[in-house]
Amino acid sequence: MGFKVILDKDTCIGCGVCASIAPEIFEIKNMKSNLVGMEPVTSGKQERALKDDEVEKAKEASNSCPTKSISVVEV
C-alpha cells in the first residue's frame, strides 16, 4: 500500500503554505501551487504517488491548506 497526493487547481488560491511546509512536493508557479516535477497547469487536478518519507509532510500541507485543495489518499 502506498499514498498519493491530489491537488485541486480549481480551488487553489496560491497562498504558498503547502510549498513552505513541503517544498519537495509543492511549488508555486503561475500564482498557483503545482506538484514538483509536473507540468504546471492552472485548472483541473494534479496527482502523483508519494514516497514513504513524503507522506507526513503531504498530510501536514493538506491539513494546513485554507481551501482544502490538497488530498492525501491511500492507494
C-alpha positions as CSV (number, residue, x, y, z in Angstrom):
1,M,0.0,0.0,0.0
2,G,1.1,3.5,-0.7
3,F,-0.2,7.0,-0.8
4,K,-0.8,9.6,-3.5
5,V,-1.4,13.4,-3.3
6,I,-4.1,15.1,-5.3
7,L,-4.0,18.9,-5.8
8,D,-7.2,20.6,-7.0
9,K,-6.1,23.5,-9.1
10,D,-9.6,24.9,-9.4
11,T,-9.9,25.7,-5.7
12,C,-6.2,26.5,-5.1
13,I,-5.6,30.2,-4.3
14,G,-1.8,30.0,-4.4
15,C,-1.2,31.1,-0.8
16,G,2.0,29.0,-0.7
17,V,1.6,27.4,2.7
18,C,2.0,23.9,1.1
19,A,5.2,24.9,-0.6
20,S,6.6,26.3,2.7
21,I,5.7,23.1,4.5
22,A,6.7,20.6,1.8
23,P,8.9,22.2,-0.9
24,E,9.9,18.7,-2.1
25,I,6.3,18.1,-3.1
26,F,4.8,21.5,-3.9
27,E,6.0,24.7,-5.7
28,I,4.3,27.9,-6.7
29,K,4.2,28.5,-10.5
30,N,1.8,30.8,-12.3
31,M,0.4,32.0,-9.0
32,K,-0.9,28.6,-8.0
33,S,0.5,25.5,-6.3
34,N,1.9,22.8,-8.5
35,L,3.4,19.4,-7.8
36,V,7.1,19.4,-8.2
37,G,8.3,17.8,-11.4
38,M,5.0,18.1,-13.2
39,E,4.0,20.4,-16.0
40,P,2.2,23.5,-14.5
41,V,-1.5,23.7,-15.1
42,T,-4.0,26.3,-14.0
43,S,-7.1,24.1,-13.7
44,G,-8.2,20.6,-13.1
45,K,-6.3,18.2,-10.8
46,Q,-2.7,17.0,-10.5
47,E,-1.8,13.9,-8.7
48,R,1.3,11.8,-8.1
49,A,2.5,8.9,-5.9
50,L,4.2,9.9,-2.7
51,K,7.4,8.4,-1.4
52,D,7.2,6.9,2.1
53,D,9.2,9.8,3.5
54,E,6.9,12.4,1.9
55,V,3.6,11.2,3.3
56,E,3.6,13.0,6.7
57,K,4.7,16.3,5.1
58,A,1.9,16.0,2.4
59,K,-0.6,15.3,5.2
60,E,0.6,18.4,7.1
61,A,0.3,20.5,3.9
62,S,-3.2,19.1,3.3
63,N,-4.3,20.0,6.9
64,S,-2.9,23.5,6.6
65,C,-4.4,24.3,3.2
66,P,-7.0,27.1,3.7
67,T,-9.1,26.0,0.7
68,K,-8.7,22.2,1.3
69,S,-7.3,21.8,-2.2
70,I,-4.9,19.0,-1.2
71,S,-5.9,15.4,-0.5
72,V,-3.7,12.5,0.5
73,V,-5.2,9.2,-0.2
74,E,-4.2,5.6,0.2
75,V,-3.8,3.6,-3.0
